[in-house]
């Protein structure tokens, strides 16, 4: 449609803008609060989940199902 526009030129011009916007969003107040809450939730629930997995391994009830 427009032979004067090449894909690499468009990527070189747009990718830095997109990455900068994503970085600004990631470091924003709302996302920081969300990430903090998810980290706290993971810190609270992880020990019980690890304990359950280790119990299953010790009782030989642990299995991984891999589907291709």
Secondary structure as the mmCIF struct_conf table of DSSP 4:
data_model
#
loop_
_struct_conf.conf_type_id
_struct_conf.id
_struct_conf.beg_label_comp_id
_struct_conf.beg_label_asym_id
_struct_conf.beg_label_seq_id
_struct_conf.end_label_comp_id
_struct_conf.end_label_asym_id
_struct_conf.end_label_seq_id
TURN_TY1_P TURN_TY1_P1 UNK A 3 UNK A 4
HELX_RH_AL_P HELX_RH_AL_P1 UNK A 7 UNK A 26
TURN_TY1_P TURN_TY1_P2 UNK A 27 UNK A 27
BEND BEND1 UNK A 28 UNK A 28
HELX_RH_AL_P HELX_RH_AL_P2 UNK A 29 UNK A 58
TURN_TY1_P TURN_TY1_P3 UNK A 59 UNK A 60
#
